[in-house]
Every structure is written in C-alpha cells, then in structure tokens.
Amino acid sequence: MNIKTLKKLFIFLSLASASSITIASLKPLDRIVVIVNDDVITQTMLQNRVEDFRNQLELSQLSRIEPETLKKQVLERMIRDIIQIQQAKLFGITVDDLMLNRMLEQLAKSNNMSLEVFRETIENEGINYTRFREQTRDELIIKQLQQRMVANKVTISDQEVKQFIEQSESSDSSNITYHLRHILIATPESATPEDISKAEQEAEFVYKRLEHGSKFEDLAIKESTGRNALQGGDLGKRKANELPLIFVDAVKNISPGEFSKPVKSASGFHLLYLVSSSNEQLMIKQTRARHILIRTTNDVSDDQARTTLLKLKSDIDNGKSFSELASKYSEDPGSKIKGGDLGWAGPGDFTPVFENVANSLSIGQVSEPFKTQFGWHILEVLEHREHDQKKSNKENQARNTIQKRKIDEELRLWLRRIRDEAYVEFIDDDA
C-alpha cells in the first residue's frame, strides 16, 4: 500500500468516525473532492461555496457563467485559501469571536444597517449567514498572514523613492485614474520555455475570443488565475502610479471599452480591459484620531487588556483627559508622547479593523475596546477633513505607492509559490 493510498484511507476513517458503527449500518459518506496537504475539500463543501458564489454572481449580473466554469474557479479559490489557513495555523494566527463580531458590526455600519438587518439581507440574497461568518473569519486570518509573510517584508530604498518622484513629475499619466479588468494566464514559478510557450498560446487564444465578441468578464471568470477572477477580473479604480508599469503601458493608448493585447511579466501573461479613465482631482477623506494601546503578552491576556481599556474608557466618559491617560498607559511609544495622537491618516494608512472603527465614529466619540494584530485599543476621533491627495507630501506618497505596487506583485508571486509547493490531489475527476 503506497503513501497516497494510506493517506486516503486515513482521511476516510477520520470522516467516518465509525468506531461504534457496524459495516452493515454504514451510510453513504460525503465524497472527498480534493486533498490539500492534511485537509480535504468534500463535495458538500464545494457545492456550498459554489452556491454562495453563484448567488453573488447573480447579484452582479454575471450569472450567465457556465456551472462547470464557476465550479473550477471556486475550487481553485478554496484550495488557495486552505493552503493559507494552514500556514496561518503554523504561525498561531487566529481571529476570535470578539474580533470577528466587531468586523461584522463594522461591515453592517458601512452599509448603514444594524447587524440584525445586515444578517437578514445576507440571507435574503440566498447566502448562508453561518458560512458567510466563517468565511469572513478566514478572510481576516488570511489578511494577517499576508501582512506577515509579504507586506512586512517589503523594503523601499531612498533611491527608489527619488526615481519614482522624478518619473511621476515627468509623466503625463501620473494623475490618471484607471478602472481596469484583468485576466492572468499564469506560469509556474520556475517556468520552463515550454511552460511559457503554453501560457502564451493560451493568452493568444483568449485574445482571439475577445476579438470575436466574447465578454471580458466572462473569460476572466473562466480562464484567469488572478485573485480577482471571480469578480470578472475587476481591479477597481487605481491611480496610474499604483499599477504595474506594464499595465499602464498596455492601456494608455486604448479607449474605454477596449482591451489590450497579452503582455508578459514574471507572473505570466496579462490581458487588460479599460472600463474607464479620468484625470480629475482626487479628494480623500482623512481622519485625525488618538488611541490607547494595551498589548497582550504571556502575562496580559485578551480579557485583561480589554478590562483595562473598559476602565480607562469609563474614566474618560467621566471627565478624565484622554491625552493624559494615553501618555500614562498607552503602549504605543510613537503616539504615547503625543497623548495618543496619530495625526492625519487616509485610506490604507491603518489596518482595516482600525480604519473601520475610526470611520464609524463621530468627532469626540470614544470607541469600545477592539483588537488588532498589535493589541487592544480604544480610539477617539478628533477631526475629519477632505484632502487633495495630490498635495500630500511627495516623498510619503511615493513611498506608499511603491509599497502597494511591490506588495501586489510579491503577493501574486508568493501565492503562486505556496500553491506550487502544496500537496494537492484531485480525487474526483469531475471536480
């Protein structure tokens, strides 16, 4: 009996849990579709996820995608997510119910709903709320993992910043905002000439289908291996200097509604569809806030940190100075000396949880304790303002833009690498 057979038998026995059941009384079990390292994807898991995505696609008018095409893309998405969740467990990355509930409350508030109405809306759209809740937990875990494995390792030199500013000031397209859709025909990390040739042929085939009238978003869902495939390849709106240079070069001479020829990068071959472009002034909402941070350690548990902040919030509500309490108790050395003041910040400057809390508060309002990867916080919003992003400090803006671009590219390469390195075996040939 070989290793693969033993592994299948082990998983079968684990799923069966049949120590007290006779063979005669065994009932048909959920069929295994894919083995992913030490985990499995069952037929029911796949069907549930496909159903959820199908409902979401119907809402976005992409329900014409064939069932087999959707199932293929959803299965690959599930495989990639499972691999990342497995890695997160190795690093002890978790999201507890308190943090998850906080995020769901923020999602509801961002849609101007109570949590109860938000849940009803999700279920009315045909999406199982329990699965939605657990998928949200997984997404938060994956974001923390990607932050640790990719974003935190990205470095930017002063020379890169200088060159970026010089190129931006000499470029006519630096202030243009593009709304793009994207198809990626990926190549393996250590691609052979044959791998590259095969991917190039696939990209050319997709391009020919576009020329003959196929919908770009349909082909993105069916053929793309990009992270946004299930959204029809939608990359959203991005400034030109936030996009890879090859993307900008590919679309700068086409009009909205047109698509580019395949272009090659280290990840594979890309096709871009220009939804729209604009060169208008970009105003962003900025928030000036202050916070008190209590970190969790071996000696300070989550409950203890939260209890400490509840007491401090009560003191603030009863008239004590937030600034003085921050200077005394906060464990964020950078803001502690300024009474917890974090200065002005815009979208993407803080972690998503922190940013969502800040955006939900009125001026002068103090939040309930909430948790990020840095520890537990209470937060007070001091001011809001609309700010012209073009007037921001050039060096900081350049550094942030380079960072986003590098993270995007490194994340794409990292996801490809961990997928290539994982043990993935398709058990059901129809999956």
Helices and strands as residue ranges (DSSP letters): H 3-16, G 23-25, E 32-36, E 39-42, H 43-59, H 67-90, H 97-110, H 115-124, H 129-149, G 151-153, H 158-170, E 177-186, H 193-211, H 216-223, G 229-231, E 234-239, G 240-242, H 245-251, E 263-265, E 268-278, E 283-294, H 302-317, H 322-329, H 333-336, E 341-345, H 352-360, E 370-372, E 375-388, G 389-391, H 394-421, E 424-426
